[in-house]
Amino acid sequence: MIDLSFARVVLAVAPVVAGCLMASQASAADELVWFGTYTRGTESKGIYVARFDTDTGKLGEPMLAGEVANPSFLARHPSRPLLYCVSEISDLDGKRTGGLTALSIDLPSGSLQTINEQPSLGGGPCQVSVDPSGRCVVAANYGGGSTVCMAIRDDGGLEPAVEGVPGGFIQHEGSSVDEQRQQGPHAHCARTSPDGRFVLVPDLGIDLVLVHALDADKATIEPKSGGVVPAGSGPRHVAFTADGGRAYVINELALTVTGFDFDAEEGTLIPFQTVSTIPEEITDREGFSTAELVIHPSGRFLYGSNRGHHSIAMFEVDQDNGQLTLLGVEPIRGKTPRNFNISPDGRWLLAAGQDSDTVTVFAIDGDTGRLEFTGQTISVPKPVCICFDR
């Protein structure tokens, strides 16, 4: 049983004090892990940090790392002690836009210091990533239905998006068949290809995975092509295989994953499979939706989260053709897994329960890909993103 009153006291500790405590408890097996949260109408103050022991799977108590409004998605810089987050809001300094925030990381404590903030040029930014070279960030505006790209300054801060065509901003257009959710574009993810030449942007509102050409030196993006998912699917997040030859997209509305072959020279997507994230015997799916998907570091397994069903779908990946086979679903022992992540060593999966204020820890069987609950749950207010230090 978790002592929630104690957890609330711990979460209120100032970042500087938290850093001192965590630094003194560090060990060689420790990984820093940050938690993005929703702050509006909750007890959360922003981004929290904890230490994770990769030998034992022990997740430490979270401490407040930095105060940001609605930091619902986080991205670690590939080589510098920097963290970037969206501020999932619709109004910034009186303008109808969300924000992107650059933060410096104090090592080894994991506490964060804001460098600067830039408008995302669209409402409700919901996901951000850093290009492989570490020269720019790309983000998706859900409310605005757009993609934005910004250069990273020498001090780690963000430059304003480049104006012009091509520039650092693309407004999406269109609609699809769901009258409630697809009356207009809703970009939900922006992720660069492993070679850094393209940005893939699943847009839930128009049933397309848009492909934008990326110039990381200039921090500009330019429309290139797109991959189509079945009408009404609502594509949400995308993940690449390590070699960049395939991409998988999880579809929020249809509860499916679509696999694509990706031509890294032309920047084109060709679908080869769509498979359900819920076993066939579960017929009542009212209130269900999917959220995140992550490919295991080995490339042999893929995982996706089911909200409403409160579970993680486990897939085996055929190494020859990329076909997915559903292994089953594992309950997260919490509610609403908007996000989860796998430890860099591939041994552990951490699942965020947005509506249970929890993060739960699972061991990953390296041979079968199946998850085993470790019995460990910690309290984090409204967790919606999990980001490891590497």
C-alpha positions in Angstrom: 0.0 0.0 0.0 1.4 3.4 -1.0 1.3 6.1 1.6 -0.2 8.9 -0.5 0.2 11.5 2.2 3.9 10.8 2.4 4.2 10.9 -1.4 2.6 14.4 -1.5 5.1 15.6 1.0 7.9 14.2 -1.0 6.6 15.8 -4.2 6.5 19.2 -2.6 10.3 19.2 -1.8 12.1 22.0 -3.7 14.2 20.9 -6.7 17.5 22.0 -5.1 16.9 19.9 -2.0 15.7 17.0 -4.1 18.9 17.2 -6.1 21.1 16.9 -3.0 19.2 13.9 -1.7 19.2 12.1 -5.1 22.9 12.8 -5.7 23.8 11.2 -2.4 21.8 8.1 -3.2 23.2 7.6 -6.7 24.9 4.3 -7.7 26.5 2.9 -10.9 23.2 1.1 -11.9 21.1 4.2 -11.5 19.3 5.8 -14.4 17.6 9.2 -14.2 14.0 9.1 -15.4 11.8 12.2 -15.7 8.0 12.3 -15.6 6.0 14.8 -17.6 2.6 15.6 -16.1 -0.6 17.6 -16.4 -0.6 20.5 -13.9 -3.8 22.3 -14.6 -6.4 21.4 -11.9 -4.0 18.9 -10.3 -1.5 18.8 -7.5 1.4 18.6 -10.0 3.9 21.4 -10.2 5.6 20.3 -13.5 8.3 17.7 -14.3 9.4 15.2 -11.7 12.6 13.0 -11.6 13.4 9.8 -9.9 16.3 7.3 -9.9 15.8 3.9 -11.4 18.1 0.9 -10.5 18.5 -1.1 -13.7 20.0 -4.0 -11.7 16.9 -4.5 -9.5 14.1 -2.6 -11.2 13.7 -0.4 -8.1 12.2 3.0 -8.9 12.9 5.6 -6.3 10.6 8.3 -4.9 9.9 11.2 -7.4 11.1 14.7 -6.7 10.1 18.0 -8.3 12.7 18.7 -11.0 11.4 21.8 -12.6 8.2 23.8 -12.8 6.5 24.0 -16.2 2.8 24.3 -17.2 1.4 21.1 -18.5 4.7 19.5 -19.6 2.9 16.5 -21.3 5.8 15.3 -23.4 9.5 15.3 -22.9 12.5 14.7 -25.1 16.2 14.2 -24.1 18.9 15.8 -26.2 21.1 12.9 -27.7 24.4 14.2 -26.4 24.1 17.3 -24.2 22.5 17.7 -20.7 19.3 19.2 -22.1 15.7 18.4 -21.9 12.9 19.7 -24.0 9.2 19.7 -23.3 5.9 20.9 -24.7 3.7 23.1 -22.6 0.3 21.7 -23.7 -1.7 24.9 -23.4 -3.7 27.0 -25.9 -2.8 30.5 -24.7 0.7 31.9 -24.2 1.3 35.5 -23.3 -2.1 36.4 -24.6 -1.6 34.6 -27.9 -3.4 31.5 -29.1 -0.5 29.1 -29.0 1.2 26.5 -26.8 4.8 26.5 -25.8 8.1 24.6 -26.2 10.5 24.9 -23.3 14.3 24.2 -23.2 15.7 23.1 -19.9 19.3 22.4 -18.7 19.9 19.3 -16.6 21.9 19.4 -13.5 23.9 16.1 -13.3 23.8 13.9 -11.4 20.7 15.2 -9.5 18.4 15.5 -12.5 17.0 18.8 -11.5 16.1 21.2 -14.3 16.6 24.9 -15.0 14.6 26.7 -17.7 16.7 28.2 -20.4 13.9 29.7 -22.5 10.5 29.2 -24.0 9.2 29.7 -27.5 5.6 29.7 -28.8 4.8 26.5 -30.7 2.7 28.5 -33.2 -0.3 26.3 -32.6 -2.6 25.3 -29.8 -2.1 22.2 -27.6 1.4 21.0 -28.6 1.4 17.4 -27.5 4.7 15.8 -28.6 8.3 16.9 -29.2 11.5 15.1 -30.3 15.1 16.1 -31.0 16.7 15.3 -34.4 19.6 12.7 -34.2 22.3 15.4 -34.7 20.9 17.4 -31.8 20.6 20.6 -33.9 16.9 21.1 -33.8 13.6 20.0 -32.3 10.3 19.2 -34.0 6.9 19.2 -32.4 3.3 18.5 -33.2 0.4 20.9 -32.3 -2.7 18.9 -31.8 -5.1 21.7 -31.4 -3.6 23.7 -34.2 -3.1 20.8 -36.5 0.5 21.7 -37.5 4.1 20.8 -37.3 6.8 23.2 -36.0 10.7 23.0 -36.1 13.1 25.1 -34.1 16.9 25.4 -34.0 18.8 24.6 -30.8 21.1 27.5 -29.8 24.7 27.0 -28.5 23.4 27.4 -24.9 20.7 24.8 -25.5 17.9 27.3 -25.8 15.4 27.4 -28.7 15.4 29.8 -31.6 12.0 31.0 -32.9 10.7 29.0 -35.9 12.2 30.2 -39.2 9.7 32.2 -41.3 9.1 31.7 -45.0 8.8 28.7 -47.3 10.4 26.5 -46.6 10.4 27.5 -43.0 9.9 26.0 -39.5 6.2 25.7 -39.7 3.7 23.7 -41.7 -0.1 24.0 -41.3 -1.9 20.7 -42.1 -5.2 20.7 -44.0 -8.1 18.2 -44.4 -10.6 16.1 -42.4 -11.8 12.5 -42.3 -14.9 10.4 -41.4 -15.2 10.7 -37.6 -17.5 13.7 -37.1 -16.4 14.3 -33.5 -12.7 13.8 -33.8 -11.8 14.4 -37.4 -13.4 17.6 -38.5 -10.0 19.1 -39.1 -6.3 18.3 -38.7 -4.8 17.2 -35.3 -1.1 16.5 -35.5 -0.2 14.1 -32.7 3.5 13.3 -33.1 6.6 14.6 -34.9 9.5 12.2 -35.1 12.6 12.3 -37.2 13.9 9.3 -39.2 17.1 7.7 -37.9 19.1 9.4 -40.7 17.7 12.8 -39.8 16.4 13.6 -43.3 12.7 13.4 -42.7 10.0 14.0 -40.1 7.0 11.7 -39.8 3.9 13.3 -38.4 0.8 11.2 -37.7 -2.3 13.4 -38.0 -5.3 12.0 -36.1 -7.7 14.3 -37.8 -6.9 13.5 -41.5 -5.9 9.8 -41.3 -2.5 10.5 -42.8 1.1 10.0 -41.7 2.7 13.1 -43.2 6.3 13.1 -44.3 8.2 16.3 -44.2 11.8 16.8 -45.5 14.0 18.2 -42.7 17.0 20.5 -43.1 18.5 20.4 -39.6 21.2 23.0 -40.5 18.5 25.5 -41.3 15.8 24.2 -39.0 13.3 24.1 -41.8 10.7 21.5 -42.9 9.0 21.0 -46.2 6.0 18.8 -47.2 7.1 15.7 -49.1 4.5 12.9 -49.1 2.3 10.9 -46.8 1.2 7.4 -45.8 -2.5 6.5 -45.6 -4.2 4.5 -42.8 -7.7 3.1 -43.0 -10.4 5.8 -42.7 -11.4 6.6 -39.1 -8.2 5.1 -37.7 -6.8 8.3 -36.1 -3.0 7.9 -36.4 -1.4 9.1 -33.2 2.3 8.1 -32.6 5.0 6.6 -34.8 8.2 4.6 -34.1 11.0 3.7 -36.4 13.0 0.5 -36.5 16.7 1.1 -35.8 17.7 0.9 -39.5 14.9 3.3 -40.5 13.5 0.8 -43.0 10.1 0.4 -41.3 7.8 2.6 -39.3 4.9 1.6 -37.1 2.0 3.9 -36.3 -0.5 3.4 -33.5 -4.1 4.4 -34.4 -6.0 6.0 -31.5 -9.5 5.6 -32.7 -9.4 2.2 -34.4 -7.3 0.5 -31.7 -4.8 -0.7 -34.2 -1.1 -0.6 -35.3 -0.2 -0.1 -39.0 3.2 -1.1 -40.2 4.9 0.7 -43.1 7.9 0.1 -45.3 9.8 3.4 -45.4 12.0 4.4 -48.3 14.7 6.4 -46.7 15.8 7.8 -50.1 12.5 9.0 -51.3 10.7 9.5 -48.0 7.7 7.4 -48.9 5.6 5.1 -46.8 4.0 1.9 -48.0 1.6 0.1 -45.6 1.9 -3.7 -45.2 -0.2 -4.6 -42.2 -2.8 -3.3 -39.8 -3.4 -5.3 -36.6 -5.6 -4.8 -33.5 -4.1 -3.9 -30.1 -7.0 -5.7 -28.3 -7.6 -9.5 -28.5 -10.5 -10.5 -30.7 -12.5 -12.0 -27.8 -12.8 -8.5 -26.2 -15.8 -7.2 -28.1 -17.0 -4.4 -25.9 -14.5 -1.6 -26.6 -16.6 1.4 -25.6 -14.4 4.1 -24.2 -11.2 2.5 -25.4 -8.4 4.3 -27.3 -4.7 3.8 -27.9 -1.9 6.2 -27.0 1.8 5.2 -27.1 3.9 2.7 -28.9 7.6 1.7 -28.4 9.9 -0.7 -30.2 12.1 -2.8 -27.9 15.8 -2.0 -28.3 16.3 -5.5 -29.7 13.8 -4.8 -32.5 12.1 -8.1 -31.7 9.1 -6.7 -29.9 6.7 -3.8 -30.0 4.4 -2.5 -27.3 1.4 -0.2 -27.4 -0.9 1.2 -24.7 -4.6 0.8 -24.5 -6.5 3.5 -22.6 -9.9 2.5 -21.1 -8.7 -1.1 -21.2 -5.7 0.1 -19.0 -3.3 -2.3 -20.6 -0.1 -2.7 -22.7 -0.4 -4.7 -25.9 2.6 -6.9 -26.6 3.7 -7.8 -30.1 6.4 -10.0 -31.6 8.0 -8.5 -34.7 9.0 -10.8 -37.6 12.6 -9.9 -38.4 12.2 -10.8 -42.0 9.1 -8.9 -43.1 8.1 -6.8 -40.1 4.8 -8.5 -39.6 3.3 -8.2 -36.0 1.8 -11.0 -34.0 -0.2 -10.0 -30.9 1.2 -11.9 -27.9 -1.5 -10.6 -25.5 -2.2 -7.6 -23.2 -0.9 -6.9 -19.7 -2.9 -4.7 -17.3 -0.8 -1.8 -16.0 -2.3 -2.0 -12.5 -3.4 1.6 -12.9 -5.7 3.7 -15.1 -5.2 5.4 -18.5 -1.7 4.6 -19.8 -1.2 7.6 -22.0 2.5 6.9 -22.1 5.1 4.3 -21.1 8.7 3.7 -21.9 11.4 1.0 -21.9 14.7 1.3 -20.1 17.7 1.7 -22.3 18.9 -1.8 -21.4 15.6 -3.3 -22.6 15.0 -5.1 -19.3 12.2 -2.9 -17.8 9.0 -1.2 -18.9 7.6 1.7 -16.9 3.9 2.6 -17.4 2.3 5.9 -16.5 -1.3 5.8 -15.1 -2.6 9.2 -15.9 -5.9 8.7 -14.0 -4.5 6.7 -11.1 -1.5 9.0 -10.3 0.8 6.1 -10.6 3.8 4.7 -12.4 4.2 0.9 -12.4 7.3 -1.2 -13.2 7.3 -4.4 -15.3 10.2 -6.8 -16.1 10.5 -7.7 -19.8 11.3 -11.3 -20.7 14.1 -11.0 -23.2 13.2 -14.3 -24.9 9.4 -14.0 -25.2 8.8 -10.2 -24.9 6.2 -10.7 -22.3 5.8 -8.4 -19.3 5.8 -9.4 -15.7 4.5 -7.0 -13.0 7.2 -6.5 -10.4 4.7 -5.4 -7.7 6.2 -1.9 -7.6 4.1 1.2 -7.9 5.0 4.8 -7.1 2.9 7.9 -6.8 3.3 10.7 -9.4 0.5 13.3 -10.0 -1.1 13.0 -13.4 1.9 11.3 -15.2 1.6 11.5 -19.0 5.2 11.0 -20.2 8.2 9.0 -19.1 11.7 9.9 -20.3 14.9 8.1 -19.5 18.3 9.9 -19.4 19.6 8.1 -22.5 
